[in-house]
Amino acid sequence: MNTIDATIRNTKTKGEINSLRTKGDIPAIIYGGSEENTKISLNKKNLKIIIEKENFLSNIISLNIDGKSHNVLPKEIVWDPITDQPIHIDFLRIVKGAKVVLEIPVKFINSEKCPGLKRGGVLNIVRRKVELKCPSENIPKELIVDLENLDIGASIKISSIKLSESVVPTIQGRDFVVATVAAPTVIKEPEKPAEETGEEGAEGTTEGAEGEAKASEGEKDGDKKDTGKDGEKKETEKKDDKKVAAEKK
């Protein structure tokens, strides 16, 4: 439990509150239970250290006021819209036996032992926080979800999370889902080996070249054959001319 010093404040006007902030203090108030509301102020530097810790709004804090300890639960922080600094905070007084409603963060463990995630699955978180109703003296810091042995398609419901006695979800009547181990959204297909494509292309090129070469050889042979027939025809014509000339004589 975190402990922080606080001081009773008697500010009544807006100017007095602004003066308090200028000095480095944050105005706050404690309410709840049978006691009257108590106006206090806290050192801004000390308060920011606690605010920056995880689960600030679900952890009980002990306020030391004039040597007396007061257990409170942070309920609301007001932030400056320009500087993004805390300018006011409300604390709920913890009364034994009283019940409070608050959101508890969910923590996932053993992701390295989850078969579904190892196979490329995705952890789909439906609820990062779960609203619970619990006794003020028995507030869980976090809800633990064990991912060990969960495969793709597994669904983690609120019933699978261990809750302390008298701690119950505010959502009743259904076993709602907190997270699932979903299948991967993109499945990568194996690529074809580049070597096969290259060999096929090379074979096609070789066959084309051989076909062209054969065609060229055929043309040349045809030219040679045609030239031979023309030569024989010319020789025959010359002999006939000589025969006719001899007959005339």
TORMAR-466555 format. One record per atom (N, C-alpha, C): x, y, z; chain; atom name. Coordinates in steps of 0.02 Angstrom, whole numbers, padded with zeros to 5 digits. Example, Ala and Ser with C-alpha at 12.3 -4.5 7.8 and 13.67 -1.06 7.14 Angstrom:
# TORMAR-466555
     xx     yy     zz mol atom
  00660 -00284  00390   A    N
  00615 -00225  00390   A   CA
  00660 -00165  00390   A    C
  00642 -00112  00354   A    N
  00684 -00053  00357   A   CA
  00645  00002  00394   A    C
***
This chain:
# TORMAR-466555
     xx     yy     zz mol atom
  00042 -00060  00000   A    N
  00000  00000  00000   A   CA
  00044  00063  00000   A    C
  00029  00110 -00044   A    N
  00066  00172 -00048   A   CA
  00043  00220  00007   A    C
  00090  00257  00034   A    N
  00075  00307  00086   A   CA
  00098  00375  00063   A    C
  00057  00425  00075   A    N
  00074  00493  00055   A   CA
  00048  00542  00108   A    C
  00087  00594  00121   A    N
  00068  00645  00170   A   CA
  00017  00692  00139   A    C
 -00030  00714  00180   A    N
 -00081  00761  00159   A   CA
 -00092  00813  00214   A    C
 -00119  00870  00195   A    N
 -00130  00925  00242   A   CA
 -00202  00949  00237   A    C
 -00232  00964  00293   A    N
 -00300  00992  00293   A   CA
 -00296  01062  00263   A    C
 -00342  01078  00218   A    N
 -00344  01145  00187   A   CA
 -00410  01179  00205   A    C
 -00407  01245  00209   A    N
 -00466  01286  00225   A   CA
 -00482  01335  00169   A    C
 -00464  01317  00108   A    N
 -00477  01361  00052   A   CA
 -00552  01366  00039   A    C
 -00575  01427  00024   A    N
 -00646  01439  00012   A   CA
 -00659  01470 -00057   A    C
 -00610  01506 -00083   A    N
 -00620  01541 -00147   A   CA
 -00576  01509 -00201   A    C
 -00593  01528 -00263   A    N
 -00555  01503 -00320   A   CA
 -00484  01530 -00319   A    C
 -00477  01592 -00296   A    N
 -00411  01623 -00292   A   CA
 -00365  01587 -00243   A    C
 -00393  01565 -00186   A    N
 -00354  01529 -00137   A   CA
 -00332  01461 -00164   A    C
 -00376  01430 -00202   A    N
 -00359  01365 -00231   A   CA
 -00303  01373 -00283   A    C
 -00309  01425 -00324   A    N
 -00257  01438 -00375   A   CA
 -00190  01453 -00342   A    C
 -00193  01489 -00286   A    N
 -00131  01505 -00249   A   CA
 -00100  01441 -00222   A    C
 -00142  01395 -00201   A    N
 -00118  01330 -00176   A   CA
 -00081  01291 -00231   A    C
 -00110  01293 -00291   A    N
 -00079  01258 -00347   A   CA
 -00013  01290 -00367   A    C
 -00010  01356 -00362   A    N
  00051  01393 -00380   A   CA
  00109  01372 -00334   A    C
  00093  01356 -00272   A    N
  00144  01335 -00224   A   CA
  00167  01263 -00235   A    C
  00134  01227 -00282   A    N
  00154  01158 -00297   A   CA
  00112  01105 -00261   A    C
  00052  01125 -00237   A    N
  00008  01077 -00204   A   CA
 -00054  01065 -00246   A    C
 -00085  01008 -00235   A    N
 -00146  00989 -00272   A   CA
 -00204  00984 -00222   A    C
 -00259  01021 -00234   A    N
 -00317  01014 -00190   A   CA
 -00351  00947 -00200   A    C
 -00379  00919 -00147   A    N
 -00413  00854 -00150   A   CA
 -00468  00852 -00097   A    C
 -00508  00801 -00099   A    N
 -00562  00793 -00051   A   CA
 -00572  00719 -00036   A    C
 -00589  00705  00027   A    N
 -00605  00636  00048   A   CA
 -00679  00634  00065   A    C
 -00715  00586  00037   A    N
 -00786  00580  00051   A   CA
 -00805  00507  00062   A    C
 -00867  00496  00086   A    N
 -00891  00428  00097   A   CA
 -00893  00411  00171   A    C
 -00934  00359  00187   A    N
 -00941  00338  00257   A   CA
 -00985  00386  00296   A    C
 -00981  00380  00360   A    N
 -01023  00422  00404   A   CA
 -00991  00489  00421   A    C
 -00927  00496  00408   A    N
 -00892  00559  00424   A   CA
 -00906  00612  00370   A    C
 -00893  00673  00389   A    N
 -00902  00729  00342   A   CA
 -00845  00729  00291   A    C
 -00858  00763  00235   A    N
 -00806  00770  00184   A   CA
 -00747  00809  00212   A    C
 -00688  00787  00193   A    N
 -00627  00820  00219   A   CA
 -00588  00849  00161   A    C
 -00575  00915  00164   A    N
 -00535  00949  00113   A   CA
 -00461  00943  00131   A    C
 -00422  00920  00083   A    N
 -00350  00913  00095   A   CA
 -00311  00938  00035   A    C
 -00246  00943  00044   A    N
 -00201  00959 -00011   A   CA
 -00141  00911 -00008   A    C
 -00113  00896 -00066   A    N
 -00056  00850 -00070   A   CA
 -00001  00883 -00111   A    C
  00060  00864 -00095   A    N
  00117  00889 -00134   A   CA
  00114  00860 -00205   A    C
  00116  00903 -00255   A    N
  00109  00883 -00325   A   CA
  00162  00832 -00346   A    C
  00224  00844 -00325   A    N
  00279  00800 -00344   A   CA
  00268  00729 -00317   A    C
  00249  00724 -00253   A    N
  00238  00658 -00222   A   CA
  00177  00624 -00253   A    C
  00125  00662 -00267   A    N
  00065  00634 -00296   A   CA
  00078  00605 -00366   A    C
  00117  00641 -00406   A    N
  00131  00619 -00475   A   CA
  00169  00552 -00476   A    C
  00212  00542 -00426   A    N
  00249  00479 -00423   A   CA
  00201  00420 -00415   A    C
  00149  00430 -00374   A    N
  00100  00377 -00363   A   CA
  00053  00370 -00423   A    C
  00033  00426 -00453   A    N
 -00013  00424 -00510   A   CA
  00017  00387 -00568   A    C
  00083  00395 -00578   A    N
  00117  00363 -00635   A   CA
  00124  00288 -00626   A    C
  00111  00263 -00566   A    N
  00114  00191 -00555   A   CA
  00053  00158 -00586   A    C
  00061  00094 -00604   A    N
  00007  00057 -00635   A   CA
 -00050  00045 -00586   A    C
 -00112  00046 -00612   A    N
 -00171  00030 -00573   A   CA
 -00184  00081 -00516   A    C
 -00169  00143 -00527   A    N
 -00177  00194 -00475   A   CA
 -00250  00197 -00451   A    C
 -00297  00194 -00498   A    N
 -00368  00202 -00480   A   CA
 -00399  00139 -00449   A    C
 -00361  00086 -00443   A    N
 -00389  00026 -00411   A   CA
 -00347  00003 -00351   A    C
 -00303  00046 -00328   A    N
 -00261  00030 -00270   A   CA
 -00279  00075 -00211   A    C
 -00282  00045 -00152   A    N
 -00295  00083 -00091   A   CA
 -00232  00121 -00071   A    C
 -00241  00184 -00051   A    N
 -00186  00227 -00031   A   CA
 -00197  00247  00042   A    C
 -00143  00250  00079   A    N
 -00146  00273  00148   A   CA
 -00124  00347  00151   A    C
 -00170  00390  00172   A    N
 -00155  00462  00178   A   CA
 -00138  00477  00251   A    C
 -00080  00506  00261   A    N
 -00058  00525  00328   A   CA
 -00077  00598  00340   A    C
 -00129  00608  00382   A    N
 -00153  00675  00396   A   CA
 -00145  00689  00471   A    C
 -00100  00736  00486   A    N
 -00088  00755  00556   A   CA
 -00073  00694  00600   A    C
 -00033  00648  00573   A    N
 -00012  00590  00611   A   CA
 -00063  00533  00613   A    C
 -00120  00542  00581   A    N
 -00171  00491  00581   A   CA
 -00177  00462  00510   A    C
 -00183  00396  00505   A    N
 -00186  00362  00440   A   CA
 -00258  00353  00417   A    C
 -00270  00368  00353   A    N
 -00337  00361  00323   A   CA
 -00329  00321  00259   A    C
 -00363  00264  00256   A    N
 -00362  00223  00195   A   CA
 -00415  00248  00146   A    C
 -00393  00263  00086   A    N
 -00438  00291  00036   A   CA
 -00426  00257 -00031   A    C
 -00475  00265 -00075   A    N
 -00470  00239 -00143   A   CA
 -00478  00297 -00192   A    C
 -00428  00309 -00236   A    N
 -00435  00362 -00286   A   CA
 -00495  00348 -00332   A    C
 -00537  00398 -00341   A    N
 -00597  00388 -00382   A   CA
 -00596  00430 -00446   A    C
 -00569  00490 -00442   A    N
 -00570  00533 -00501   A   CA
 -00513  00584 -00498   A    C
 -00481  00592 -00555   A    N
 -00428  00643 -00562   A   CA
 -00449  00694 -00614   A    C
 -00443  00758 -00598   A    N
 -00457  00811 -00646   A   CA
 -00391  00836 -00673   A    C
 -00386  00838 -00740   A    N
 -00324  00858 -00773   A   CA
 -00332  00926 -00806   A    C
 -00279  00965 -00806   A    N
 -00279  01029 -00842   A   CA
 -00276  01015 -00917   A    C
 -00323  01042 -00956   A    N
 -00325  01027 -01028   A   CA
 -00266  01054 -01067   A    C
 -00231  01102 -01039   A    N
 -00174  01133 -01075   A   CA
 -00108  01102 -01054   A    C
 -00096  01099 -00989   A    N
 -00032  01073 -00964   A   CA
 -00033  00998 -00953   A    C
 -00092  00967 -00953   A    N
 -00100  00895 -00941   A   CA
 -00072  00875 -00873   A    C
 -00081  00920 -00824   A    N
 -00059  00907 -00755   A   CA
 -00121  00898 -00711   A    C
 -00115  00857 -00657   A    N
 -00172  00848 -00612   A   CA
 -00186  00912 -00572   A    C
 -00250  00932 -00569   A    N
 -00267  00994 -00533   A   CA
 -00318  00980 -00477   A    C
 -00346  00920 -00473   A    N
 -00391  00902 -00419   A   CA
 -00401  00826 -00418   A    C
 -00411  00799 -00358   A    N
 -00422  00727 -00353   A   CA
 -00473  00711 -00298   A    C
 -00516  00663 -00311   A    N
 -00566  00639 -00263   A   CA
 -00545  00572 -00234   A    C
 -00551  00564 -00168   A    N
 -00536  00501 -00135   A   CA
 -00599  00475 -00099   A    C
 -00611  00410 -00106   A    N
 -00666  00377 -00071   A   CA
 -00640  00347 -00006   A    C
 -00670  00366  00049   A    N
 -00650  00340  00114   A   CA
 -00668  00266  00118   A    C
 -00619  00224  00138   A    N
 -00631  00153  00144   A   CA
 -00662  00138  00213   A    C
 -00721  00109  00210   A    N
 -00757  00090  00271   A   CA
 -00763  00014  00272   A    C
 -00743 -00016  00328   A    N
 -00745 -00089  00334   A   CA
 -00815 -00115  00323   A    C
 -00821 -00166  00280   A    N
 -00886 -00196  00265   A   CA
 -00921 -00166  00205   A    C
 -00899 -00107  00184   A    N
 -00931 -00075  00126   A   CA
 -00904 -00106  00062   A    C
 -00945 -00103  00010   A    N
 -00925 -00130 -00055   A   CA
 -00917 -00073 -00105   A    C
 -00867 -00081 -00150   A    N
 -00853 -00030 -00200   A   CA
 -00855 -00062 -00269   A    C
 -00869 -00022 -00319   A    N
 -00869 -00045 -00389   A   CA
 -00812 -00009 -00425   A    C
 -00769 -00048 -00455   A    N
 -00712 -00018 -00490   A   CA
 -00687 -00066 -00544   A    C
 -00649 -00039 -00591   A    N
 -00621 -00078 -00646   A   CA
 -00553 -00104 -00627   A    C
 -00544 -00170 -00635   A    N
 -00481 -00203 -00619   A   CA
 -00447 -00224 -00684   A    C
 -00383 -00207 -00694   A    N
 -00348 -00226 -00757   A   CA
 -00336 -00301 -00762   A    C
 -00334 -00326 -00824   A    N
 -00322 -00397 -00837   A   CA
 -00249 -00405 -00860   A    C
 -00215 -00454 -00830   A    N
 -00145 -00468 -00848   A   CA
 -00140 -00538 -00878   A    C
 -00106 -00544 -00935   A    N
 -00098 -00608 -00969   A   CA
 -00027 -00634 -00958   A    C
 -00022 -00698 -00937   A    N
  00044 -00727 -00923   A   CA
  00054 -00791 -00965   A    C
  00118 -00812 -00969   A    N
  00138 -00874 -01004   A   CA
  00121 -00874 -01079   A    C
  00129 -00816 -01111   A    N
  00117 -00813 -01183   A   CA
  00167 -00856 -01222   A    C
  00228 -00864 -01192   A    N
  00279 -00905 -01226   A   CA
  00263 -00980 -01222   A    C
  00214 -00999 -01180   A    N
  00194 -01069 -01174   A   CA
  00126 -01082 -01207   A    C
  00105 -01036 -01248   A    N
  00039 -01041 -01280   A   CA
  00048 -01071 -01351   A    C
  00025 -01133 -01363   A    N
  00033 -01164 -01429   A   CA
  00000 -01124 -01485   A    C
 -00057 -01094 -01471   A    N
 -00091 -01055 -01522   A   CA
 -00051 -00995 -01546   A    C
 -00018 -00960 -01500   A    N
  00024 -00903 -01519   A   CA
  00087 -00926 -01555   A    C
  00114 -00983 -01534   A    N
  00173 -01010 -01568   A   CA
  00159 -01028 -01640   A    C
  00097 -01048 -01655   A    N
  00078 -01067 -01723   A   CA
  00057 -01006 -01765   A    C
  00067 -00947 -01739   A    N
  00051 -00886 -01777   A   CA
 -00016 -00855 -01759   A    C
 -00049 -00883 -01708   A    N
 -00113 -00855 -01686   A   CA
 -00105 -00786 -01654   A    C
 -00161 -00752 -01643   A    N
 -00160 -00684 -01615   A   CA
 -00202 -00682 -01552   A    C
 -00176 -00650 -01500   A    N
 -00215 -00641 -01438   A   CA
 -00262 -00582 -01448   A    C
 -00326 -00596 -01452   A    N
 -00376 -00544 -01463   A   CA
 -00406 -00525 -01395   A    C
 -00386 -00468 -01368   A    N
 -00409 -00447 -01301   A   CA
 -00475 -00409 -01308   A    C
 -00527 -00438 -01281   A    N
 -00594 -00407 -01283   A   CA
 -00602 -00356 -01227   A    C
 -00577 -00373 -01167   A    N
 -00582 -00328 -01109   A   CA
 -00514 -00323 -01075   A    C
 -00486 -00263 -01076   A    N
 -00423 -00252 -01040   A   CA
 -00435 -00239 -00966   A    C
 -00497 -00219 -00949   A    N
 -00517 -00210 -00880   A   CA
 -00586 -00240 -00870   A    C
 -00597 -00266 -00810   A    N
 -00662 -00295 -00793   A   CA
 -00690 -00258 -00732   A    C
 -00752 -00237 -00737   A    N
 -00783 -00201 -00681   A   CA
 -00807 -00252 -00629   A    C
 -00785 -00242 -00567   A    N
 -00802 -00288 -00513   A   CA
 -00833 -00251 -00454   A    C
 -00873 -00288 -00418   A    N
 -00901 -00264 -00355   A   CA
 -00868 -00304 -00299   A    C
 -00832 -00270 -00255   A    N
 -00795 -00306 -00204   A   CA
 -00792 -00267 -00138   A    C
 -00779 -00301 -00083   A    N
 -00772 -00268 -00019   A   CA
 -00712 -00220 -00020   A    C
 -00718 -00165  00014   A    N
 -00664 -00114  00012   A   CA
 -00599 -00141  00041   A    C
 -00603 -00191  00085   A    N
 -00542 -00219  00114   A   CA
 -00515 -00278  00074   A    C
 -00547 -00295  00019   A    N
 -00526 -00353 -00022   A   CA
 -00530 -00335 -00096   A    C
 -00490 -00286 -00117   A    N
 -00489 -00263 -00186   A   CA
 -00430 -00296 -00223   A    C
 -00443 -00336 -00274   A    N
 -00387 -00367 -00311   A   CA
 -00349 -00315 -00352   A    C
 -00284 -00323 -00355   A    N
 -00242 -00276 -00393   A   CA
 -00249 -00288 -00468   A    C
 -00257 -00352 -00488   A    N
 -00263 -00370 -00559   A   CA
 -00294 -00439 -00565   A    C
 -00320 -00453 -00624   A    N
 -00349 -00519 -00640   A   CA
 -00299 -00556 -00684   A    C
 -00281 -00617 -00666   A    N
 -00230 -00654 -00701   A   CA
 -00262 -00704 -00750   A    C
 -00239 -00702 -00813   A    N
 -00261 -00750 -00864   A   CA
 -00200 -00790 -00886   A    C
 -00202 -00855 -00876   A    N
 -00146 -00899 -00894   A   CA
 -00157 -00926 -00965   A    C
 -00111 -00911 -01011   A    N
 -00117 -00932 -01081   A   CA
 -00085 -00999 -01095   A    C
 -00056 -01031 -01045   A    N
 -00022 -01095 -01056   A   CA
 -00070 -01149 -01083   A    C
 -00048 -01184 -01134   A    N
 -00085 -01240 -01165   A   CA
 -00148 -01219 -01204   A    C
 -00156 -01154 -01217   A    N
 -00214 -01132 -01255   A   CA
 -00197 -01131 -01330   A    C
 -00240 -01163 -01370   A    N
 -00227 -01167 -01442   A   CA
 -00272 -01117 -01479   A    C
 -00263 -01113 -01545   A    N
 -00303 -01069 -01587   A   CA
 -00377 -01088 -01580   A    C
 -00419 -01039 -01570   A    N
 -00490 -01051 -01562   A   CA
 -00512 -01050 -01489   A    C
 -00464 -01048 -01442   A    N
 -00480 -01048 -01371   A   CA
 -00513 -00982 -01351   A    C
 -00562 -00986 -01306   A    N
 -00598 -00927 -01283   A   CA
 -00591 -00923 -01207   A    C
 -00565 -00866 -01182   A    N
 -00557 -00857 -01110   A   CA
 -00616 -00817 -01083   A    C
 -00656 -00848 -01040   A    N
 -00715 -00815 -01013   A   CA
 -00703 -00796 -00940   A    C
 -00748 -00755 -00914   A    N
 -00740 -00731 -00845   A   CA
 -00741 -00789 -00795   A    C
 -00776 -00843 -00813   A    N
 -00781 -00901 -00768   A   CA
 -00714 -00937 -00760   A    C
 -00668 -00926 -00808   A    N
 -00603 -00960 -00804   A   CA
 -00552 -00920 -00764   A    C
 -00572 -00861 -00740   A    N
 -00527 -00819 -00700   A   CA
 -00545 -00827 -00626   A    C
 -00495 -00841 -00585   A    N
 -00507 -00850 -00513   A   CA
 -00521 -00783 -00480   A    C
 -00577 -00778 -00445   A    N
 -00595 -00718 -00408   A   CA
 -00599 -00735 -00334   A    C
 -00579 -00687 -00294   A    N
 -00583 -00697 -00221   A   CA
 -00656 -00701 -00199   A    C
 -00664 -00727 -00139   A    N
 -00731 -00733 -00110   A   CA
 -00764 -00664 -00103   A    C
 -00826 -00660 -00119   A    N
 -00867 -00599 -00115   A   CA
 -00849 -00547 -00169   A    C
 -00803 -00566 -00215   A    N
 -00787 -00522 -00271   A   CA
 -00825 -00548 -00332   A    C
 -00868 -00506 -00361   A    N
 -00910 -00529 -00418   A   CA
 -00909 -00476 -00473   A    C
 -00916 -00499 -00536   A    N
 -00921 -00451 -00591   A   CA
 -00988 -00413 -00587   A    C
 -00988 -00352 -00611   A    N
 -01051 -00314 -00612   A   CA
 -01097 -00339 -00667   A    C
 -01069 -00371 -00718   A    N
 -01109 -00402 -00771   A   CA
 -01131 -00471 -00747   A    C
 -01194 -00480 -00738   A    N
 -01220 -00543 -00713   A   CA
 -01265 -00575 -00766   A    C
 -01274 -00641 -00761   A    N
 -01320 -00676 -00805   A   CA
 -01288 -00705 -00868   A    C
 -01223 -00691 -00880   A    N
 -01190 -00720 -00938   A   CA
 -01116 -00726 -00926   A    C
 -01087 -00777 -00955   A    N
 -01015 -00791 -00949   A   CA
 -00979 -00755 -01006   A    C
 -00965 -00691 -00995   A    N
 -00938 -00650 -01050   A   CA
 -00865 -00665 -01065   A    C
 -00845 -00651 -01127   A    N
 -00777 -00665 -01151   A   CA
 -00730 -00608 -01133   A    C
 -00672 -00628 -01109   A    N
 -00619 -00579 -01092   A   CA
 -00567 -00575 -01148   A    C
 -00551 -00633 -01178   A    N
 -00502 -00634 -01233   A   CA
 -00509 -00700 -01271   A    C
 -00481 -00701 -01332   A    N
 -00480 -00762 -01372   A   CA
 -00412 -00769 -01406   A    C
 -00396 -00831 -01424   A    N
 -00336 -00844 -01464   A   CA
 -00361 -00856 -01535   A    C
 -00354 -00805 -01576   A    N
 -00383 -00807 -01644   A   CA
 -00332 -00832 -01695   A    C
 -00358 -00857 -01751   A    N
 -00315 -00879 -01806   A   CA
 -00282 -00819 -01838   A    C
 -00223 -00828 -01870   A    N
 -00190 -00772 -01903   A   CA
 -00234 -00743 -01958   A    C
 -00235 -00677 -01966   A    N
 -00278 -00645 -02016   A   CA
 -00251 -00653 -02086   A    C
 -00185 -00660 -02094   A    N
 -00154 -00667 -02161   A   CA
 -00115 -00732 -02163   A    C
 -00129 -00774 -02213   A    N
 -00093 -00836 -02223   A   CA
 -00047 -00828 -02283   A    C
  00018 -00836 -02272   A    N
  00067 -00827 -02326   A   CA
  00075 -00891 -02365   A    C
  00063 -00888 -02430   A    N
  00071 -00947 -02473   A   CA
  00144 -00956 -02492   A    C
  00168 -01019 -02497   A    N
  00238 -01030 -02516   A   CA
  00252 -01009 -02587   A    C
  00309 -00978 -02598   A    N
  00327 -00953 -02665   A   CA
  00356 -01010 -02706   A    C
  00344 -01008 -02773   A    N
  00373 -01058 -02818   A   CA
  00448 -01047 -02825   A    C
  00488 -01101 -02826   A    N
  00560 -01093 -02833   A   CA
  00578 -01058 -02898   A    C
  00623 -01011 -02895   A    N
  00643 -00972 -02954   A   CA
  00680 -01015 -03005   A    C
  00714 -01069 -02982   A    N
  00753 -01111 -03027   A   CA
  00710 -01146 -03078   A    C
  00652 -01172 -03057   A    N
  00607 -01208 -03103   A   CA
  00585 -01163 -03159   A    C
  00565 -01101 -03141   A    N
  00543 -01054 -03192   A   CA
  00598 -01039 -03241   A    C
  00661 -01032 -03216   A    N
  00717 -01016 -03260   A   CA
  00732 -01072 -03308   A    C
  00728 -01135 -03282   A    N
  00743 -01192 -03325   A   CA
  00691 -01200 -03380   A    C
  00628 -01191 -03361   A    N
  00575 -01196 -03412   A   CA
  00584 -01143 -03466   A    C
  00602 -01083 -03444   A    N
  00611 -01029 -03493   A   CA
  00670 -01043 -03539   A    C
  00724 -01073 -03507   A    N
  00783 -01089 -03548   A   CA
  00768 -01142 -03598   A    C
  00729 -01194 -03578   A    N
  00711 -01247 -03624   A   CA
  00669 -01220 -03682   A    C
  00623 -01175 -03666   A    N
  00581 -01146 -03719   A   CA
  00622 -01107 -03768   A    C
  00672 -01071 -03742   A    N
  00715 -01031 -03785   A   CA
  00757 -01075 -03830   A    C
  00783 -01131 -03802   A    N
  00824 -01177 -03841   A   CA
  00783 -01209 -03897   A    C
  00722 -01230 -03880   A    N
  00680 -01261 -03931   A   CA
  00664 -01212 -03987   A    C
  00653 -01148 -03968   A    N
  00638 -01098 -04019   A   CA
  00697 -01086 -04064   A    C
  00757 -01086 -04034   A    N
  00817 -01074 -04074   A   CA
  00829 -01132 -04122   A    C
  00819 -01194 -04096   A    N
  00829 -01252 -04140   A   CA
  00779 -01252 -04197   A    C
  00717 -01231 -04183   A    N
  00666 -01228 -04236   A   CA
  00685 -01178 -04290   A    C
  00711 -01120 -04268   A    N
  00731 -01068 -04316   A   CA
  00789 -01092 -04359   A    C
  00837 -01126 -04325   A    N
  00895 -01151 -04362   A   CA
  00874 -01201 -04415   A    C
  00829 -01247 -04397   A    N
  00806 -01297 -04446   A   CA
  00770 -01265 -04504   A    C
  00730 -01214 -04489   A    N
  00694 -01179 -04542   A   CA
  00742 -01146 -04591   A    C
  00795 -01116 -04562   A    N
  00845 -01082 -04605   A   CA
  00880 -01132 -04650   A    C
  00898 -01190 -04622   A    N
  00931 -01241 -04662   A   CA
  00886 -01266 -04718   A    C
  00822 -01272 -04702   A    N
  00774 -01295 -04753   A   CA
  00770 -01246 -04810   A    C
  00770 -01182 -04793   A    N
  00766 -01131 -04846   A   CA
  00828 -01134 -04892   A    C
  00886 -01144 -04859   A    N
  00948 -01146 -04899   A   CA
  00948 -01207 -04946   A    C
  00926 -01265 -04919   A    N
  00923 -01326 -04961   A   CA
  00875 -01316 -05019   A    C
  00820 -01283 -05005   A    N
  00771 -01271 -05058   A   CA
  00800 -01227 -05113   A    C
  00839 -01177 -05091   A    N
  00870 -01131 -05140   A   CA
  00919 -01171 -05185   A    C
  00956 -01216 -05151   A    N
  01005 -01254 -05191   A   CA
  00970 -01299 -05241   A    C
  00916 -01332 -05221   A    N
  00879 -01376 -05265   A   CA
  00850 -01338 -05324   A    C
  00823 -01280 -05311   A    N
  00793 -01239 -05364   A   CA
  00846 -01218 -05414   A    C
  00905 -01201 -05388   A    N
  00960 -01179 -05433   A   CA
  00981 -01236 -05479   A    C
  00982 -01297 -05455   A    N
  01002 -01355 -05497   A   CA
  00953 -01367 -05553   A    C
  00889 -01364 -05542   A    N
  00838 -01374 -05593   A   CA
  00843 -01321 -05647   A    C
  00855 -01258 -05627   A    N
  00861 -01204 -05677   A   CA
  00922 -01216 -05722   A    C
  00977 -01242 -05694   A    N
  01037 -01254 -05734   A   CA
  01026 -01309 -05785   A    C
  00991 -01363 -05765   A    N
  00977 -01417 -05812   A   CA
  00933 -01393 -05870   A    C
  00885 -01350 -05856   A    N
  00839 -01324 -05908   A   CA
  00877 -01283 -05959   A    C
  00924 -01242 -05934   A    N
  00962 -01199 -05980   A   CA
  01006 -01242 -06027   A    C
  01037 -01294 -06000   A    N
  01080 -01337 -06040   A   CA
  01040 -01372 -06096   A    C
  00980 -01393 -06081   A    N
  00936 -01427 -06130   A   CA
  00917 -01378 -06186   A    C
  00901 -01316 -06166   A    N
  00882 -01266 -06216   A   CA
  00940 -01252 -06264   A    C
  01002 -01251 -06240   A    N
  01060 -01237 -06283   A   CA
  01069 -01294 -06334   A    C
  01061 -01355 -06311   A    N
  01068 -01413 -06358   A   CA
  01016 -01411 -06412   A    C
  00955 -01393 -06394   A    N
  00901 -01389 -06444   A   CA
  00916 -01335 -06496   A    C
  00942 -01280 -06473   A    N
  00958 -01225 -06520   A   CA
  01012 -01247 -06570   A    C
  01063 -01282 -06547   A    N
  01117 -01305 -06590   A   CA
  01090 -01356 -06641   A    C
  01044 -01400 -06621   A    N
  01016 -01450 -06666   A   CA
  00976 -01418 -06723   A    C
  00938 -01367 -06703   A    N
  00898 -01332 -06754   A   CA
  00943 -01297 -06805   A    C
  00997 -01267 -06782   A    N
  01044 -01231 -06826   A   CA
  01077 -01280 -06874   A    C
  01095 -01340 -06853   A    N
  01127 -01390 -06896   A   CA
  01080 -01414 -06950   A    C
  01016 -01423 -06935   A    N
  00966 -01445 -06982   A   CA
  00956 -01394 -07037   A    C
  00958 -01330 -07020   A    N
  00949 -01278 -07069   A   CA
  01005 -01278 -07120   A    C
  01065 -01293 -07098   A    N
  01122 -01294 -07143   A   CA
  01114 -01351 -07192   A    C
***
